[in-house]
């Protein structure tokens, strides 16, 4: 599968199943309500709801699931930068970015 980077032990069939669940959640009232505020979970900036993407806090490729507790609304920039990072890895990355931007 060429869609992304997969870690050892994560079954591609399970990832496909979880992606199908995510597609169904995107059509749900729960997801529409979640994006209605237009706030990116990571950077806190305001966006039009249609500009927000669905992101798995624990990525599917790292064993995450498509359940409401693992899904957040994210701007495309944050979602692309987070990639396959786990929440604590992303937090460490964001701290470095914020520290570097203050030094400039």
Buried (B, 14 or more C-beta within 10 A) or exposed (E): EEEEEBEEEBEEEEBEEBBEBBEEBBEEEEBEEBBEEBBBBBBEEEBEBEEBBBBBBBBBBBBBBBEEEBBBBBBEBBBEBBEBBBBEEBEEBBEEEEEEEEEE
